[in-house]
Amino acid sequence: MATTGTPCAMNGHTLHEAPSASWRVALPHTAAAVPVARALVRTALAGLEHPADSDTAELLTAELVANAVEHTADAGPIELVVQLLPGGCQVEVHDPDPFAPGALTRPGLTAPDPWQEHGRGLLLIRALSSSCGHRPTESGKAVWFRLSAVAPRLHPA
């Protein structure tokens, strides 16, 4: 996905809006990347008539970015890609680690230990997204999820 379009600034980072309604932003390899990524996703979904659930999109994006920060070597920035689709959105997080998060797509994922404070992120992504996965990239991997657009709610007369 090429970075094209008109750049604009968001929280000190350069953001590119492409004609295909997609954004790419490099994030620092620190925990500070998580709120920046959440804000980007919220902003990207805000103007849509029937957007995907932005709360769910923010939660799952935060999980992907936090995993990239925690489980990859500090070998460079993390990249967030948000693509608006006719039926929802797709969010990808690119990181420099080539090893796939096996628990994301492995069948029979076991429940996390209820006494541990971690281990639920990939389970949330699998449970709340329309689809999810990972793929190798030239510089590591991309982990992604898709959310379907939320149907408009009917209000009683």
C-alpha positions in Angstrom: 0.0 0.0 0.0 1.7 3.2 -1.2 1.7 6.3 0.9 0.1 9.0 -1.2 -2.2 11.9 -0.7 -2.0 15.0 1.3 0.0 14.9 4.6 -1.4 16.4 7.8 -0.1 16.4 11.3 -1.6 14.4 14.2 0.0 14.4 17.6 3.4 15.3 16.2 3.4 12.5 13.6 2.9 12.8 9.8 -0.4 11.3 8.6 -1.1 10.6 5.0 -4.6 10.4 3.7 -4.7 8.5 0.4 -7.4 8.6 -2.2 -8.4 5.1 -1.3 -9.3 6.3 2.2 -6.4 4.8 3.9 -3.9 6.2 6.4 -0.3 5.2 7.3 1.5 6.6 10.3 4.8 5.6 11.9 4.6 5.2 15.6 7.3 5.2 18.2 8.4 1.8 19.6 7.1 2.8 23.0 3.9 2.6 25.0 3.1 6.2 23.9 2.2 4.7 20.5 -1.0 3.1 22.0 -3.0 6.3 22.6 -1.8 7.9 19.4 -3.0 4.8 17.4 -6.4 4.9 19.2 -6.9 8.6 18.4 -6.0 7.9 14.7 -8.6 5.1 14.4 -11.2 7.2 16.2 -10.6 10.1 13.8 -10.6 7.9 10.7 -14.0 6.4 11.6 -15.6 9.6 12.9 -16.8 11.0 9.6 -18.4 7.9 8.1 -22.2 7.6 7.8 -22.2 3.9 8.9 -18.8 3.3 10.5 -17.5 0.2 12.1 -17.8 0.3 15.9 -15.1 2.8 16.8 -14.9 1.7 20.4 -14.1 -1.9 19.3 -11.8 -0.6 16.6 -9.9 1.4 19.2 -9.7 -1.5 21.7 -8.4 -3.9 19.1 -5.9 -1.4 17.7 -4.6 -0.8 21.2 -4.1 -4.5 21.6 -2.2 -4.8 18.3 0.0 -1.8 19.0 0.7 -2.9 22.6 1.7 -6.4 21.5 4.0 -4.9 18.8 5.7 -2.7 21.5 5.9 -5.5 24.1 6.8 -8.5 22.0 9.2 -7.1 19.4 12.8 -5.8 19.7 13.2 -2.1 19.7 14.5 -2.2 16.1 12.6 0.7 14.7 9.1 2.2 14.4 5.8 0.5 14.3 3.5 1.4 11.5 -0.2 1.7 11.7 -2.4 1.4 8.6 -6.1 2.2 8.7 -8.1 1.4 5.6 -11.8 2.4 5.3 -13.7 -0.2 3.3 -17.2 -0.1 1.8 -18.3 -2.5 4.5 -16.3 -1.4 7.4 -12.5 -1.0 8.1 -9.3 -2.9 8.3 -6.5 -2.0 10.7 -2.9 -3.3 10.3 0.1 -2.9 12.6 3.5 -3.5 11.0 6.4 -4.3 13.2 10.0 -5.4 12.5 9.7 -8.9 14.0 9.2 -11.6 11.3 7.7 -14.2 13.7 4.0 -14.6 13.5 1.7 -14.3 16.5 0.7 -18.0 16.2 -2.2 -17.7 18.7 -4.0 -15.3 16.5 -5.1 -17.8 13.9 -4.4 -21.1 15.5 -7.5 -23.2 16.0 -8.4 -24.2 19.5 -7.1 -21.2 21.4 -7.2 -21.9 25.1 -8.6 -19.5 27.6 -6.1 -17.3 29.4 -5.2 -17.9 33.0 -7.7 -15.9 35.0 -5.0 -15.0 37.5 -2.7 -13.4 34.9 -2.9 -9.8 33.9 -2.0 -10.5 30.3 -2.8 -13.0 27.5 -6.2 -11.8 26.4 -5.4 -9.4 23.6 -5.3 -12.0 20.7 -8.4 -13.6 22.2 -10.2 -10.3 22.0 -9.1 -9.7 18.5 -10.3 -13.1 17.4 -13.6 -12.8 19.2 -14.6 -9.2 18.3 -13.3 -8.8 14.7 -15.0 -9.9 11.5 -11.7 -11.5 10.5 -8.1 -11.3 11.5 -4.7 -12.6 10.5 -1.0 -11.8 9.8 1.3 -11.7 6.8 5.0 -11.3 6.3 6.3 -8.0 5.0 9.7 -7.0 3.7 10.7 -5.6 7.0 8.9 -8.0 9.4 5.2 -8.7 9.6 1.7 -7.1 9.6 -1.0 -8.2 12.0 -4.5 -7.1 11.0 -8.2 -7.2 11.8 -11.3 -6.2 10.0 -14.6 -4.9 11.4 -17.9 -4.7 9.6 -19.8 -1.5 9.4 -22.4 -1.1 12.1 -26.0 -1.0 10.8 -27.9 2.1 11.7 -30.2 1.7 14.7 -33.9 2.2 14.2 -35.6 4.4 16.8 -39.2 3.6 17.8 -41.8 6.2 16.7 
